[in-house]
């Protein structure tokens, strides 16, 4: 099946402007029909799905361009380098994942503390709790 740029845009979720930008960068190479209009294939759809995943994991345009160039040249001769790009990117994604995991644990801990405090108040107004605390501190000269 073949798609013109508008159809391809809808399928991939990329704007026509973005697709033209990625074409200029060499990330996608649609063929041209007899009217010189861009024509995208099913293979292009699959490629853009992969590209989307890499983009969503933060792969740089430069790395995607390098990966695309190597893929177009000769995949068999460039397998090691293609894999190296993905392995290096995976390390970056994993490091980011671990950072998010650490931050998520901190958020969960903080939310848990707030839930405990809310449960202890048994429906008291937040201001009432504050007033009681301030009064207690004044009476006990804290």
Backbone as CSV, one residue per row, in Angstrom:
resi,resn,N_x,N_y,N_z,CA_x,CA_y,CA_z,C_x,C_y,C_z
1,UNK,0.840,-1.185,0.000,0.000,0.000,0.000,0.885,1.249,0.000
2,UNK,0.440,2.276,-0.654,1.174,3.539,-0.717,0.334,4.654,-0.110
3,UNK,1.032,5.603,0.502,0.351,6.713,1.170,0.962,8.032,0.722
4,UNK,0.108,9.002,0.521,0.601,10.355,0.286,0.872,10.980,1.650
5,UNK,1.496,12.123,1.662,1.988,12.701,2.907,0.885,12.956,3.935
6,UNK,-0.284,13.381,3.495,-1.383,13.637,4.433,-1.850,12.367,5.122
7,UNK,-1.977,11.298,4.340,-2.383,10.007,4.905,-1.296,9.478,5.840
8,UNK,-0.062,9.595,5.394,1.064,9.107,6.184,1.168,9.881,7.501
9,UNK,0.901,11.148,7.439,0.909,11.989,8.627,-0.104,11.473,9.651
10,UNK,-1.300,11.154,9.190,-2.341,10.642,10.088,-1.967,9.291,10.670
11,UNK,-1.383,8.426,9.863,-1.005,7.090,10.313,0.097,7.156,11.362
12,UNK,1.091,7.994,11.122,2.271,8.034,11.998,2.128,8.993,13.174
13,UNK,1.222,9.960,13.049,1.078,10.951,14.110,2.042,12.118,13.991
14,UNK,2.844,12.132,12.945,3.764,13.248,12.712,3.114,14.229,11.747
15,UNK,3.302,15.497,12.003,2.754,16.505,11.095,3.483,16.434,9.755
16,UNK,2.855,16.972,8.739,3.495,17.015,7.418,4.787,17.809,7.493
17,UNK,4.772,18.869,8.270,5.975,19.691,8.450,7.103,18.856,9.065
18,UNK,6.776,18.085,10.101,7.783,17.238,10.754,8.317,16.193,9.771
19,UNK,7.436,15.610,8.977,7.882,14.601,8.003,8.844,15.203,6.986
20,UNK,8.547,16.408,6.539,9.462,17.075,5.605,10.804,17.370,6.270
21,UNK,10.768,17.772,7.548,11.990,18.021,8.312,12.814,16.739,8.412
22,UNK,12.167,15.633,8.769,12.878,14.359,8.902,13.415,13.886,7.557
23,UNK,12.708,14.218,6.493,13.205,13.876,5.157,14.477,14.666,4.855
24,UNK,14.488,15.954,5.184,15.688,16.781,4.964,16.871,16.257,5.762
25,UNK,16.595,15.729,6.955,17.660,15.176,7.803,18.110,13.792,7.325
26,UNK,17.361,13.211,6.397,17.707,11.891,5.888,17.144,10.749,6.709
27,UNK,16.223,11.059,7.595,15.657,10.025,8.457,14.574,9.209,7.778
28,UNK,13.995,9.756,6.746,12.994,9.030,5.964,13.155,9.454,4.507
29,UNK,12.975,8.501,3.626,13.193,8.772,2.201,12.020,8.234,1.384
30,UNK,10.949,9.002,1.317,9.816,8.533,0.512,10.178,8.531,-0.970
31,UNK,9.525,7.663,-1.698,9.716,7.693,-3.148,8.829,8.803,-3.701
32,UNK,8.932,9.025,-4.989,8.133,10.064,-5.651,7.322,9.419,-6.767
33,UNK,6.099,9.893,-6.933,5.283,9.375,-8.038,5.534,10.203,-9.301
34,UNK,4.790,9.901,-10.351,4.992,10.592,-11.638,4.723,12.092,-11.550
35,UNK,3.938,12.511,-10.552,3.676,13.945,-10.351,4.678,14.560,-9.367
36,UNK,5.675,13.798,-8.994,6.732,14.206,-8.066,6.213,14.423,-6.643
37,UNK,5.110,13.782,-6.307,4.581,13.858,-4.940,5.187,12.735,-4.108
38,UNK,5.387,13.010,-2.834,5.928,11.997,-1.930,4.965,10.819,-1.818
39,UNK,5.542,9.622,-1.829,4.756,8.408,-1.662,5.457,7.545,-0.608
40,UNK,4.715,7.204,0.432,5.257,6.411,1.534,4.727,4.986,1.467
41,UNK,5.547,4.053,1.917,5.206,2.640,1.848,4.915,2.076,3.242
42,UNK,4.517,0.805,3.275,4.320,0.102,4.549,5.642,0.024,5.312
43,UNK,6.728,-0.149,4.579,8.049,-0.179,5.214,8.331,1.157,5.899
44,UNK,7.927,2.258,5.277,8.089,3.577,5.889,7.273,3.688,7.177
45,UNK,6.088,3.091,7.183,5.245,3.100,8.387,5.967,2.378,9.520
46,UNK,6.506,1.210,9.221,7.220,0.424,10.234,8.464,1.169,10.716
47,UNK,9.175,1.791,9.773,10.357,2.560,10.146,9.980,3.712,11.088
48,UNK,8.894,4.413,10.790,8.485,5.538,11.632,8.001,5.058,13.003
49,UNK,7.467,3.852,13.087,7.117,3.295,14.398,8.380,3.107,15.224
50,UNK,9.430,2.537,14.605,10.712,2.380,15.295,11.270,3.740,15.676
51,UNK,11.248,4.663,14.725,11.744,6.014,14.971,11.001,6.656,16.149
52,UNK,9.696,6.470,16.196,8.888,7.030,17.283,9.329,6.476,18.630
53,UNK,9.571,5.182,18.676,10.031,4.577,19.931,11.386,5.157,20.351
54,UNK,12.283,5.292,19.422,13.603,5.840,19.749,13.482,7.303,20.181
55,UNK,12.656,8.039,19.483,12.437,9.448,19.828,11.840,9.561,21.233
56,UNK,10.875,8.683,21.544,10.231,8.709,22.859,11.171,8.324,23.990
57,UNK,12.239,7.633,23.665,13.219,7.286,24.704,14.346,8.315,24.775
58,UNK,14.238,9.363,23.968,15.206,10.448,24.055,16.408,10.307,23.140
59,UNK,16.360,9.399,22.180,17.499,9.288,21.262,17.640,10.596,20.492
60,UNK,18.856,11.068,20.383,19.107,12.337,19.693,18.893,12.187,18.189
61,UNK,18.594,13.287,17.561,18.440,13.313,16.103,19.762,12.875,15.460
62,UNK,20.874,13.323,16.021,22.180,12.970,15.468,22.379,11.454,15.457
63,UNK,22.033,10.794,16.577,22.170,9.336,16.633,21.212,8.652,15.665
64,UNK,20.007,9.200,15.549,19.047,8.613,14.605,19.533,8.785,13.167
65,UNK,20.119,9.936,12.865,20.651,10.170,11.520,21.777,9.171,11.235
66,UNK,22.676,9.019,12.196,23.796,8.074,12.017,23.260,6.649,11.829
67,UNK,22.313,6.263,12.656,21.716,4.931,12.571,21.072,4.729,11.198
68,UNK,20.335,5.729,10.750,19.648,5.650,9.457,20.643,5.531,8.310
69,UNK,21.715,6.320,8.367,22.738,6.258,7.315,23.362,4.867,7.245
70,UNK,23.724,4.327,8.396,24.334,2.996,8.433,23.370,1.932,7.913
71,UNK,22.126,2.075,8.274,21.092,1.124,7.836,20.925,1.170,6.321
72,UNK,20.989,2.367,5.749,20.806,2.518,4.302,22.026,2.026,3.521
73,UNK,23.224,2.231,4.075,24.450,1.863,3.365,24.502,0.361,3.094
74,UNK,24.560,-0.397,4.159,24.603,-1.852,4.020,24.468,-2.440,5.413
75,UNK,23.288,-2.884,5.719,23.000,-3.381,7.065,23.972,-4.479,7.470
76,UNK,24.234,-5.427,6.586,25.100,-6.560,6.937,26.508,-6.116,7.335
77,UNK,27.039,-5.143,6.630,28.386,-4.656,6.941,28.417,-3.754,8.171
78,UNK,27.278,-3.244,8.558,27.233,-2.270,9.649,26.521,-2.783,10.903
79,UNK,26.287,-4.083,10.963,25.541,-4.634,12.101,26.156,-4.266,13.448
80,UNK,27.457,-4.373,13.559,28.116,-4.085,14.839,27.917,-2.634,15.241
81,UNK,28.093,-1.737,14.302,27.936,-0.315,14.611,26.478,0.040,14.906
82,UNK,25.555,-0.560,14.172,24.132,-0.348,14.444,23.796,-0.816,15.859
83,UNK,24.295,-1.990,16.207,24.052,-2.506,17.546,24.699,-1.607,18.599
84,UNK,25.908,-1.124,18.337,26.594,-0.242,19.293,25.780,1.014,19.593
85,UNK,25.183,1.588,18.556,24.348,2.780,18.752,23.191,2.447,19.685
86,UNK,22.542,1.310,19.445,21.405,0.920,20.280,21.839,0.558,21.701
87,UNK,22.978,-0.108,21.841,23.477,-0.473,23.176,23.806,0.785,23.977
88,UNK,24.468,1.731,23.347,24.809,2.991,24.032,23.540,3.753,24.417
89,UNK,22.589,3.757,23.516,21.342,4.454,23.815,20.603,3.750,24.953
90,UNK,20.620,2.428,24.953,19.972,1.668,26.024,20.568,2.034,27.380
91,UNK,21.886,2.209,27.435,22.534,2.604,28.692,21.974,3.943,29.175
92,UNK,21.820,4.880,28.257,21.272,6.194,28.615,19.825,6.065,29.108
93,UNK,19.043,5.255,28.405,17.646,5.052,28.790,17.581,4.399,30.165
94,UNK,18.435,3.420,30.407,18.446,2.723,31.690,18.826,3.675,32.827
95,UNK,19.836,4.496,32.594,20.238,5.477,33.615,19.086,6.430,33.925
96,UNK,18.403,6.872,32.896,17.250,7.762,33.088,16.128,7.030,33.826
97,UNK,15.922,5.780,33.469,14.917,4.944,34.134,15.213,4.834,35.632
98,UNK,16.472,4.580,35.972,16.852,4.438,37.384,16.625,5.763,38.125
99,UNK,16.924,6.877,37.487,16.683,8.177,38.098,15.188,8.388,38.324
100,UNK,14.368,8.066,37.322,12.916,8.173,37.476,12.420,7.256,38.588
101,UNK,12.980,6.060,38.656,12.578,5.105,39.686,12.880,5.666,41.079
102,UNK,14.057,6.236,41.252,14.447,6.851,42.531,13.498,7.994,42.883
103,UNK,13.214,8.847,41.905,12.327,9.986,42.140,10.898,9.531,42.421
104,UNK,10.464,8.465,41.766,9.136,7.924,42.003,9.009,7.397,43.430
105,UNK,10.048,6.746,43.914,10.036,6.256,45.303,9.932,7.420,46.288
106,UNK,10.646,8.495,46.012,10.572,9.673,46.868,9.164,10.260,46.857
107,UNK,8.570,10.349,45.672,7.195,10.859,45.570,6.225,9.961,46.337
108,UNK,6.367,8.650,46.183,5.496,7.718,46.891,5.632,7.880,48.403
109,UNK,6.861,8.079,48.874,7.098,8.267,50.311,6.419,9.540,50.800
110,UNK,6.568,10.598,50.062,5.971,11.885,50.448,4.439,11.790,50.437
111,UNK,3.885,11.159,49.421,2.431,10.976,49.348,1.947,10.148,50.530
112,UNK,2.700,9.118,50.876,2.352,8.262,52.018,2.327,9.065,53.320
113,UNK,3.295,9.945,53.484,3.347,10.795,54.686,2.112,11.687,54.744
114,UNK,1.755,12.292,53.617,0.564,13.145,53.596,-0.701,12.340,53.874
115,UNK,-0.782,11.136,53.327,-1.968,10.302,53.582,-2.080,9.963,55.065
116,UNK,-0.950,9.622,55.686,-0.954,9.321,57.123,-1.417,10.528,57.921
117,UNK,-0.917,11.689,57.562,-1.307,12.906,58.280,-2.788,13.201,58.079
118,UNK,-3.277,13.009,56.867,-4.695,13.241,56.615,-5.557,12.242,57.388
119,UNK,-5.145,10.993,57.449,-5.883,9.969,58.191,-5.905,10.278,59.686
120,UNK,-4.818,10.827,60.216,-4.733,11.141,61.651,-5.647,12.300,62.021
121,UNK,-5.954,13.140,61.099,-6.774,14.318,61.400,-8.246,13.951,61.528
122,UNK,-8.643,12.791,61.043,-10.019,12.307,61.172,-11.045,13.368,60.798
123,UNK,-10.810,14.007,59.668,-11.791,14.947,59.164,-11.637,16.365,59.686
124,UNK,-10.643,16.624,60.536,-10.456,17.993,61.029,-10.064,18.895,59.872
125,UNK,-10.471,20.112,59.987,-10.054,21.103,59.001,-8.554,21.316,59.126
126,UNK,-7.905,21.571,58.025,-6.473,21.789,58.035,-6.111,22.981,58.927
127,UNK,-6.915,24.036,58.899,-6.626,25.198,59.733,-6.749,24.842,61.211
128,UNK,-7.757,24.034,61.565,-7.906,23.616,62.962,-6.676,22.868,63.444
129,UNK,-6.141,22.001,62.611,-4.941,21.248,62.972,-3.765,22.199,63.153
130,UNK,-3.672,23.159,62.251,-2.607,24.147,62.342,-2.762,24.968,63.625
131,UNK,-3.986,25.397,63.908,-4.253,26.198,65.102,-3.880,25.421,66.363
132,UNK,-4.255,24.155,66.423,-3.917,23.326,67.582,-2.402,23.225,67.751
133,UNK,-1.693,23.048,66.660,-0.241,22.921,66.721,0.390,24.215,67.213
134,UNK,-0.042,25.337,66.663,0.522,26.636,67.065,0.210,26.908,68.537
135,UNK,-1.017,26.631,68.948,-1.416,26.839,70.343,-0.574,25.966,71.271
136,UNK,-0.403,24.722,70.920,0.391,23.788,71.725,1.833,24.294,71.849
137,UNK,2.400,24.739,70.728,3.773,25.213,70.738,3.918,26.464,71.622
138,UNK,2.926,27.363,71.589,2.972,28.572,72.422,2.848,28.211,73.889
139,UNK,1.920,27.320,74.218,1.713,26.936,75.613,2.927,26.212,76.176
140,UNK,3.594,25.460,75.354,4.748,24.696,75.803,6.063,25.379,75.457
141,UNK,5.968,26.600,74.957,7.125,27.441,74.611,8.146,26.680,73.772
142,UNK,7.631,26.117,72.713,8.488,25.356,71.796,9.001,26.277,70.712
